[in-house]
Amino acid sequence: MATLYGILSDFHRTSPTTINRALESLKTAGAQYLILNGDLTGEQNAHKIPPPQYLDYLLKAAADTNLETYAQFGSHEEFFSSEEVIRQKSRLYGNIIHISSQQTIKINDHYLLFLPGSDVNSGGEYTLGTDLPSGVYLRTNKGLQQIESKEHYATCQQLIQNKQAQGMLHYENTNDLKVHATDPEKTILICHIPPLSSGKLAIDRAQFGVAKESFTLDKRPIHAGSIFPYPTARDLIGYGAPIEMKDENVGNKELSDIMQTLGITKAICGHIHEASQRAHDTQSNPIPQHTYTPSLLWNASCMDKSRIGLLTVQDNQVSYQNSTF
């Protein structure tokens, strides 16, 4: 029995008016479930619609499709506002699933295993790595304080508002995949960031700029090592900014290592816009569309580029279809 998923991610400057069109395109193509795979707040629309309202609109639009929808956060979402919206929407609509409360989901003969967060955050508060236990932390001048009770959690927002704390951190330890991946052969990892791959056509190949030294931009200090998207970096270089252009594979090595250790051979990601809709196996061999395979790494979507994807799962194998709207 084949199962078909519609996948969307990376809503940065995407106009809210296009969201319904993308969802309708996936539903018309036969999607039975939806996956919203990170960077869901449309933060570059903030002059028109604040990120929490954007997320609210997106989840309402997904709910209106009547398709069961799994939503996880990436590198741009702030903790308190995003949690408030998604928890409210998941209570209101039975088909909106917040994966932080159910990280592994069995559907038919396979499992979806979700890994939210990013190793490089752009103002977001969902991160991952191997340095900390999974959990929610308060960022203070004295370091991170893990939140272990509802009473402590209730005081955190007030501390942040009073500037007695700098914010929150939702941390996922990638080693916890060992606990969740009970049947790796039947598991599809849904992660916002890509695992480290190789080659210029890989799912994690990125073009970007790095500040070689500190400088000032619009009276704002920019520190050495700051990273800029390719178009921004190119423009800043034109104005004489000390930025070096890079063209590299930037996927997460810890993630690729744990996948190899566990035997997970199927992963769906986003995050690297310029690599969206590329696909290959775990050895970086290209995989064509509509081809069933037991090994697939696929950068499925970038809404900012009008790119969405369809994943078909059948008998421990998967195939993909790139689509636009």
C-alpha positions as CSV (number, residue, x, y, z in Angstrom):
1,M,0.0,0.0,0.0
2,A,1.5,3.3,-1.1
3,T,1.4,6.4,1.1
4,L,1.9,9.9,-0.3
5,Y,3.2,12.9,1.6
6,G,3.2,16.5,0.6
7,I,6.2,18.4,1.9
8,L,6.7,22.2,2.4
9,S,9.4,24.1,4.1
10,D,11.3,27.4,4.2
11,F,8.6,30.1,4.3
12,H,10.7,33.2,4.7
13,R,9.5,35.8,2.2
14,T,6.7,33.7,0.9
15,S,3.5,35.7,0.6
16,P,0.6,34.3,2.7
17,T,-1.6,34.5,-0.3
18,T,0.4,31.7,-2.0
19,I,0.2,29.2,0.8
20,N,-3.3,28.0,-0.1
21,R,-2.2,27.5,-3.7
22,A,0.8,25.3,-2.7
23,L,-1.4,23.3,-0.4
24,E,-4.1,22.8,-3.0
25,S,-1.5,21.7,-5.5
26,L,-0.2,19.0,-3.2
27,K,-3.8,17.8,-2.3
28,T,-4.7,17.7,-6.0
29,A,-1.6,15.6,-6.7
30,G,-2.9,13.0,-4.2
31,A,-1.1,13.9,-1.0
32,Q,-2.6,11.9,1.9
33,Y,-0.6,13.7,4.6
34,L,1.3,17.0,4.9
35,I,4.7,17.7,6.4
36,L,5.7,21.2,7.3
37,N,9.5,20.9,7.7
38,G,10.8,24.0,9.4
39,D,11.2,27.7,8.9
40,L,7.4,28.3,9.1
41,T,7.0,31.8,10.3
42,G,7.6,33.9,7.2
43,E,9.8,36.3,9.1
44,Q,10.6,38.4,6.0
45,N,6.9,39.3,5.8
46,A,7.2,40.9,9.3
47,H,6.5,44.4,8.0
48,K,3.0,43.1,6.9
49,I,2.3,40.2,9.2
50,P,4.2,39.3,12.4
51,P,5.7,35.8,12.5
52,P,3.2,34.4,15.0
53,Q,0.3,35.5,12.9
54,Y,2.0,34.1,9.8
55,L,2.4,30.7,11.5
56,D,-1.2,30.9,12.7
57,Y,-2.4,31.5,9.1
58,L,-0.2,28.6,7.7
59,L,-1.5,26.1,10.3
60,K,-5.1,27.2,9.7
61,A,-4.6,26.8,5.9
62,A,-3.1,23.3,6.5
63,A,-6.0,22.4,8.8
64,D,-8.5,23.4,6.2
65,T,-7.1,20.8,3.8
66,N,-8.5,18.1,6.2
67,L,-5.1,16.3,5.7
68,E,-3.3,15.1,8.8
69,T,-0.4,17.6,9.1
70,Y,2.9,17.2,10.9
71,A,4.7,20.4,11.8
72,Q,8.2,20.9,13.1
73,F,10.4,24.0,13.5
74,G,13.8,24.8,12.0
75,S,16.3,27.7,12.3
76,H,14.1,30.8,12.5
77,E,11.3,30.1,14.9
78,E,11.3,31.8,18.3
79,F,10.3,29.5,21.2
80,F,7.5,31.1,23.2
81,S,5.5,32.6,20.3
82,S,5.8,29.5,18.1
83,E,4.9,27.1,20.8
84,E,1.8,29.2,21.8
85,V,0.5,29.2,18.2
86,I,1.1,25.5,17.4
87,R,-0.3,24.2,20.7
88,Q,-3.4,26.3,20.3
89,K,-3.9,25.1,16.7
90,S,-3.3,21.5,17.6
91,R,-5.9,21.7,20.3
92,L,-8.4,23.4,18.0
93,Y,-7.8,21.2,14.9
94,G,-7.4,17.5,15.3
95,N,-5.4,17.1,12.1
96,I,-2.5,19.5,13.2
97,I,0.2,17.4,15.0
98,H,3.0,19.2,16.9
99,I,5.8,16.6,16.6
100,S,7.5,17.7,19.9
101,S,4.9,15.7,21.7
102,Q,5.1,12.7,19.4
103,Q,8.5,12.4,17.7
104,T,8.0,9.0,16.1
105,I,4.8,8.3,14.2
106,K,3.9,4.9,12.6
107,I,1.9,5.2,9.4
108,N,0.9,2.0,7.7
109,D,4.2,-0.1,7.4
110,H,6.7,2.6,8.1
111,Y,7.8,5.3,10.7
112,L,8.3,9.0,10.4
113,L,11.0,10.2,12.8
114,F,11.2,13.9,13.3
115,L,14.3,15.9,14.3
116,P,13.4,19.6,14.8
117,G,15.8,22.5,15.0
118,S,19.0,23.5,13.3
119,D,22.8,23.6,13.9
120,V,22.9,27.2,12.6
121,N,20.1,29.4,13.8
122,S,19.1,32.7,12.4
123,G,17.4,34.3,15.3
124,G,15.6,31.0,16.1
125,E,15.5,29.1,19.4
126,Y,15.3,25.5,18.2
127,T,18.8,23.9,17.9
128,L,20.4,20.5,17.9
129,G,23.7,18.9,18.5
130,T,25.4,16.5,21.0
131,D,26.5,18.9,23.7
132,L,23.4,19.0,25.9
133,P,20.6,16.7,27.0
134,S,17.4,17.2,25.0
135,G,15.1,19.7,26.7
136,V,14.1,23.3,27.1
137,Y,16.6,25.8,28.5
138,L,16.5,29.4,29.8
139,R,19.3,31.5,28.5
140,T,20.7,33.7,31.4
141,N,23.9,35.7,32.1
142,K,25.0,32.7,34.2
143,G,24.5,30.3,31.3
144,L,21.8,27.8,30.4
145,Q,19.3,26.6,33.0
146,Q,17.3,23.5,32.1
147,I,13.5,23.9,32.7
148,E,12.3,20.8,34.5
149,S,8.9,21.9,35.9
150,K,5.7,23.6,34.7
151,E,6.1,26.1,37.5
152,H,9.6,27.1,36.3
153,Y,8.4,27.3,32.7
154,A,5.6,29.7,33.7
155,T,8.1,32.2,35.1
156,C,10.4,32.2,32.1
157,Q,8.5,34.5,29.9
158,Q,8.3,37.1,32.6
159,L,12.0,36.9,33.2
160,I,12.6,37.4,29.5
161,Q,10.2,40.4,29.4
162,N,12.0,41.9,32.4
163,K,15.3,41.4,30.6
164,Q,16.5,39.1,33.4
165,A,17.0,36.4,30.8
166,Q,18.0,36.5,27.1
167,G,15.5,33.9,25.7
168,M,14.8,30.2,25.4
169,L,16.6,27.3,23.8
170,H,14.8,24.1,22.6
171,Y,17.6,21.6,22.3
172,E,17.5,18.2,20.6
173,N,20.4,15.8,21.1
174,T,20.9,13.9,17.9
175,N,22.2,10.9,19.8
176,D,18.6,10.4,21.0
177,L,17.8,9.1,17.5
178,K,19.2,5.8,18.9
179,V,16.2,5.6,21.2
180,H,13.6,6.6,18.7
181,A,14.8,4.7,15.6
182,T,13.6,1.2,16.7
183,D,13.3,-0.1,13.1
184,P,15.8,1.9,10.9
185,E,15.0,0.1,7.7
186,K,11.4,1.2,7.9
187,T,12.3,4.7,9.2
188,I,12.2,8.0,7.3
189,L,14.0,10.8,9.1
190,I,12.3,14.2,8.7
191,C,15.0,16.8,9.5
192,H,15.1,20.5,8.7
193,I,18.9,20.5,8.2
194,P,20.6,18.1,5.8
195,P,23.2,15.5,6.8
196,L,26.6,16.1,5.5
197,S,27.0,14.8,1.9
198,S,29.5,15.3,-0.8
199,G,29.7,16.8,-4.3
200,K,28.6,20.0,-6.0
201,L,25.1,18.6,-6.6
202,A,24.5,17.4,-3.1
203,I,21.5,18.3,-1.0
204,D,23.7,20.3,1.4
205,R,25.7,22.3,-1.2
206,A,25.5,26.0,-0.3
207,Q,26.8,29.3,-1.7
208,F,27.2,32.0,1.0
209,G,29.5,34.7,2.2
210,V,31.6,34.9,5.4
211,A,32.8,38.2,7.0
212,K,36.6,38.0,7.0
213,E,36.8,40.8,9.6
214,S,34.4,42.9,11.7
215,F,32.7,45.9,10.0
216,T,29.7,48.1,10.4
217,L,26.5,47.8,8.4
218,D,23.9,50.5,8.7
219,K,25.4,51.5,12.1
220,R,25.1,47.8,13.2
221,P,28.3,46.0,14.1
222,I,29.0,42.8,12.0
223,H,31.4,40.4,13.6
224,A,34.1,38.4,11.8
225,G,32.7,35.0,10.9
226,S,29.1,36.2,10.3
227,I,27.4,34.4,7.5
228,F,25.3,36.0,4.7
229,P,23.1,34.4,2.0
230,Y,24.6,34.5,-1.4
231,P,22.6,37.5,-2.9
232,T,23.2,39.6,0.2
233,A,26.9,38.7,0.3
234,R,27.3,39.6,-3.4
235,D,25.6,43.0,-2.8
236,L,27.7,43.8,0.2
237,I,30.9,42.9,-1.6
238,G,29.9,45.4,-4.2
239,Y,29.8,48.0,-1.5
240,G,33.3,47.1,-0.4
241,A,32.4,44.9,2.6
242,P,35.2,42.4,3.7
243,I,33.3,39.2,2.7
244,E,34.6,36.0,1.3
245,M,32.4,33.9,-0.9
246,K,32.1,30.2,-0.2
247,D,30.8,27.2,-2.1
248,E,30.7,24.2,0.2
249,N,28.9,21.2,1.5
250,V,27.5,22.4,4.9
251,G,25.4,19.5,6.1
252,N,25.6,18.2,9.6
253,K,28.3,15.6,10.2
254,E,27.0,14.4,13.5
255,L,23.7,13.7,11.8
256,S,25.2,11.8,8.9
257,D,27.4,9.8,11.4
258,I,24.4,8.8,13.6
259,M,22.4,7.9,10.5
260,Q,25.2,5.6,9.3
261,T,25.6,4.0,12.7
262,L,21.8,3.3,13.0
263,G,21.4,2.3,9.4
264,I,18.9,5.0,8.5
265,T,19.0,5.4,4.7
266,K,16.1,7.7,4.1
267,A,16.0,11.4,5.1
268,I,14.0,14.4,4.0
269,C,15.4,17.9,4.6
270,G,15.2,21.5,3.6
271,H,17.2,24.5,4.9
272,I,19.7,24.9,2.0
273,H,17.5,26.9,-0.5
274,E,19.8,26.7,-3.5
275,A,20.0,22.9,-3.2
276,S,16.2,22.4,-2.9
277,Q,14.8,19.5,-5.0
278,R,18.1,17.7,-5.3
279,A,18.2,14.0,-4.4
280,H,20.7,11.3,-4.1
281,D,21.4,8.2,-2.0
282,T,23.6,8.0,1.1
283,Q,26.7,7.7,-1.2
284,S,25.7,10.8,-3.1
285,N,24.7,9.0,-6.2
286,P,21.9,10.9,-8.0
287,I,18.4,9.4,-7.7
288,P,15.9,10.3,-10.5
289,Q,12.3,11.2,-9.8
290,H,9.6,8.5,-9.7
291,T,12.3,5.9,-8.9
292,Y,11.7,3.6,-6.0
293,T,14.8,3.2,-3.8
294,P,15.8,2.0,-0.3
295,S,18.2,4.9,0.1
296,L,17.2,8.5,-0.5
297,L,18.4,11.9,0.8
298,W,16.2,14.6,-0.6
299,N,16.0,18.3,-0.1
300,A,12.3,18.4,-0.8
301,S,11.1,22.0,-0.7
302,C,11.8,25.7,-0.7
303,M,8.6,27.8,-0.6
304,D,10.6,30.9,-1.3
305,K,11.4,29.4,-4.7
306,S,7.9,28.0,-5.2
307,R,9.3,24.5,-4.8
308,I,7.3,21.7,-3.0
309,G,7.6,17.9,-3.0
310,L,5.7,14.7,-2.9
311,L,7.1,11.6,-1.2
312,T,5.7,8.1,-1.9
313,V,6.5,5.3,0.5
314,Q,5.8,1.6,-0.3
315,D,7.4,-1.7,0.9
316,N,10.4,-0.1,2.7
317,Q,11.2,1.9,-0.4
318,V,10.5,5.5,-1.4
319,S,10.2,7.7,-4.5
320,Y,10.0,11.4,-4.8
321,Q,8.5,14.0,-7.2
322,N,9.6,17.6,-7.4
323,S,6.8,20.1,-8.0
324,T,6.1,23.8,-8.2
325,F,3.0,25.9,-7.8
